[in-house]
């Protein structure tokens, strides 16, 4: 063992010098400063141990898009919508900080700061660096944005945090590294976010919003500051995060807002002038401070002095805060026991840590969030479902783009198709994680802007992908991208007699995937990369798809076949149109009694056309299963209990009983050797295809909903509901940001006694990638293709909200009803999506749903080439030497700088989920990649802004048990890394192309 540790030490030393001498160590340490800076915890003002210390935190909350677009907010454009200009805020704050060294300011949104920084002169940049080095300007949170917590996927959150923190690190060095996570505005808080923040090295986490009943209880019991144990798989304290709930959302106490947007009186302190008010201000402040202290645990309290887009004229704030501090502290000579100081969240956190107290432990999450008895913020779990899907698809495309940039090298960025980049897409995806972006809580023109940014990012990535595939295949034939395949549109396949399909698989294991291509021929031949014939069938395009695609395509048929692609690689399929092949499959206008393959059987009720049962033929289990579509009538606010309407944020149905769209479905059936499908039509605006592919262990439900009719003046919230024979005891399970699964119970909260006032909306939870119900024998898992809201409101039932169209604003600031239309759909948005159902024994269900969900998140990318390929074209490629084990997911592979690559490997099972896969797994990094030679490796924290062995966090003691000690696990060798359940490990690899 001693020899091994010497080897490790030598390897690390070699790696250090290797990096140092080739000038790559600018990260993650950041640039050196000439004199030792006194930032962070060293720069905090002194407090008084015998007094109540009031920490004033000067801050601005700058939404990266909401009522205005990101650009409009930065420049201060469209002030007719909202007066806000971020560039002026930063100008003004820096100017005011220089006038008094005691002043402090925190800044959060790196997307804005980055833009502002680029526009500054070198002398201004030096000035700002000095403010940061002295702890007078402090960054908190530090991600590109403040991400939403209900509707985001963990991979995209990690990416956007990494991007923001990297900029701060490379610009300011250690003093730019935030110590505190700060989510003051998101509408409920996910356990997985807390786990990620802990693994990113944050010492604590502060937020502003939690359920009003939860807050009331915590105030009484002084439990507004707690220790959040955010994983049931990672060994404590790895995912432990100290969490503080701010006293006033993120606003100043009443009467103490001195921004130009407020109308509270300034401090008038000249006794010779009229309206002298110092005594009144001091008395009111002392009363507020003492009241606040009575519901917190220590002799330190925090006050947020700022709000949305404040400090555009920072002089107003600071002039009055200087006076407030002076006059309140002057009362100490008269016996006052209150001490006020300029502070930051990290300085406040440090004082709490120094108290050495024990803290209440929390192991669940903070969903759902209600701010009053009829105001549950559970509508946004589904709001803007098309944008939510586009964001998820964009993430998949970005990961493919990142991977190919690494596997191919510089020619990917500059090749036969021109200059491409991944950075534009990274920034667009980072902005889309904001809590008014993918959440669906922005104005329509802002939602359009987020989508436009993603589309623009994808254009840049397409050039990179085309260059990469040209380099790998040896063919520079033009590559076509068909982004509308979900509505059967692809001009090339519709017209071409011969073309090839390149299938790139971003997963680190082989994948089998169904391909459906719009065609106008009636018979085709398909061959794989080895020239072997592939079973394929031509089926007619459904009437619903023809209606949805409008005039964007004209294919009458779809060519369907299964493809296989190697890990982190591609396979190429050749497609030829046949002159006299068999006719396309016909549609039968009747409901089949059953469709089945070797794994699953699905039965239908011939009288209703609806599903009636689902069987797993391998495990010999069968459940009753019916499924239908319903809509809740959205409250318009004219109600004796409350005037709260349903809107972009709030879900408030008028009744607990949803309306059934139709008791029966009109059906037609297509049955082939590749796919069997039952097409169900419920209404002109609601239809579905129940689809079973030959090699699939999951049943696909492809739903199409919209335009939701509103000519009856009723807002509609459409759900699909699965009713089964599973004895689920009003318990169901949902994932947290696509990772760990949490148990949910109807009308129940684990940490307080719930008084339920909204029996539907108060039981809705976010579903990011899956939800399931189970009993001792059966588990039905539903994998979703985007974030949605859902619930189980009765035994054996699972409902998922698919689409919402509302006629009233819900009075939470967006000032616009959620009534989506577009140029293509002027009558109202049509949305299409997929649910994948699997039936398994509970003990082995995760072995199926974990890889299935990853397949939906990182789906194969299809590119098309017209005509014959050159005979020397390389038709198959894998970037890995071998597939990764089933428990391991390759989460990140992206270019870091010229010679180094960021790699994240993840154990994708929870510790209790699987007999087979919930075990530690070891991966040899040197035997990972086929095109890369590894020259050095060093481990980073999750956000890649600290070396892992240098990451030290505050330790906290829970009330219930002793202080957990961080366990250090040894890897077998420098190149072999062991992953334990739910562990993500992040590495900086120095590489050369083979």
HUBEL-V853067 format. One line per field, one symbol per residue. phi: phi as a letter, one per 40 degrees, with the letter a starting at -180 (. if undefined). psi: psi as a letter, one per 40 degrees, with the letter a starting at -180 (. if undefined). burial: 1 if it has 16 or more other ideal C-beta (glycine too) atoms within 10 Angstrom, else 0. A space follows every 50 residues. Layout:
BEGIN
phi->???
psi->???
burial->???
END
This chain:
BEGIN
phi->.cccccdccccccdcccdccccgbccaccgccbcbdcbcfccccccbbcc bccbccbcabbbcchacbcdcccccgcfcccacaacccccdcccdcccca cccbabbbccdccdccdcccccccccccdcccccgcbbcbggcdacccbc bcbdcccdccccccccdccccbgdcccccbcabcbdchbccccccccccc gccaababbadccccdcccccfbcbabcccacbccccdbcbcbbbccbgb cccdgbbbcccbbccccbbcccccgdbdccccccccccccccccbbcbcb bbbcbiadfcgcbcddcccccdcdccccccccccgcbbbbacabdccccd cccccgcbbcbbbbbbbcbbbacbbccbccdbdfcccccccccccccccc ddccdccbgdcccaacbhcbaccccdcccccccdcbbccgbbcdccdccc ccccccccdccdccccdccccccgbbcdbbbbcbccbfbadcccbccaab bcbcbcccacbbacbbbcabcbaabbbcccgccbcabbbccccccccccf ccabccbbcbacbbbccfabbbbbbbcbcbcccccccccacccababcbb bbbbcccbgcdbabbccccfbbbcabaabbbcccccgcaccaccccadcc baccacbccccacbbcbabbbbccababcbbbadbaaabcbbcdcccbcc bccbbhcccbccgbcbbcbbbbbbccccffbabbcbfgbcbbcbbcfabc baccbcbbccccbcbcbcaaaababcbbbbbbcbbacacaabcadgbabb cbaabbbbccgbhcfaccbcbadcbcchcbbbabbbbbbacdcbcccccc cccccccbcdbcbbbcgccddccccaabcbcaccddcbbccbaaccadbb bcbbbbccbccbcaccbcbcbbbcccbcbcbbbcbaaacbcdcfbacdcb cbbdbbbcccacccbccbbccdaccbbbbbdgcbbbbbbcbbcc
psi->ddddddddddddddddddddeefeeeiediiiidihifabdeeiiiihde ihhhhhhhiihghghcdiidddddefifeddhhhhddddddddddddeeh ediiiiidhdddddddddeiiddddddddddddeedhhhiceidihiied eihddddddddddddddddddeadeehiehiggedigihiddddddddee eidihhidhihdddddddddeffehihhheiedhhifdfhhhhhhidfbf iiihefhfieeifiiihheheeiifheddddddddddddddddeeidafh iihhgiahfifdgdddddddddddddddddedeeeifhhiihaidddddd dddddfiiiihheaafiihheideghgededeigdddddddddddddddd ddddddddaddddgadeahiiedddddddddeeiefcddefiiddddddd ddddddddddddddddddddddeehfihhhhgefdeffhgdddddidhii hhhhheifiiihhhhhhhieieiihhiadeehhhhiihiihiddddddeb feieheihhhihihiihfaiihhhhhhidgaiiiiihhgihidiiiaedi hhiihdddeiidihhhddefihihhihiiiihhhheegiddifhiiaddh hgidiehihhdhdihhiihhhiedihihhhhdieehiihhhhideheihh hhihhihhheeefhihhhiihhhiehgeffhihiihfebihihiihfihd eihhhhegdcdeeiihhdeiiiiiaddihhhhhieihiiiiheiheihih hdihhieiiefeddfhigghiiddgdeihhhiiihhhihihddedddddd dddddddgiihhiihiaiihdehheiiheidiiiidehhhdhhihdadei ihhhihheiidedhddefiihhhhddfdidehhheiiiiiidefeihdee hhiiiihiddiihihhhhhhididehhhhihehhhhihhhiih.
burial->00000000001100100110000100110100100010111011101000 11111111111111111111011111010011011111111111011000 00111111111111111000000000111011111111111111111111 11111111111111111111111111111111111111111111111111 11111111111011100110001111111111111111111111111111 11100111100100001000000000010011001101100110111111 11111111111111011111111110111010000001111111111111 11100001111101111111101111111111111111111111111111 11111111100110101001110111111111111111111111011011 10110011011111111111111010101111001111111111010011 11111111101011111110111101111000010111111101110110 00101111111111111111111111100000011010001100101011 11110001111111110000011011111111111110000001111111 11110001001100101111110111111111001111111111011111 11111111000001111111111101010101111111111101010010 11010011011111111111111110011111111111111110111111 11111111110111011111000010011111111111111000111111 11111111111111110010001011111100110111111111110011 11111111111011001100101010011111011111011111111100 10110111000001000000000100101111111111111000
END
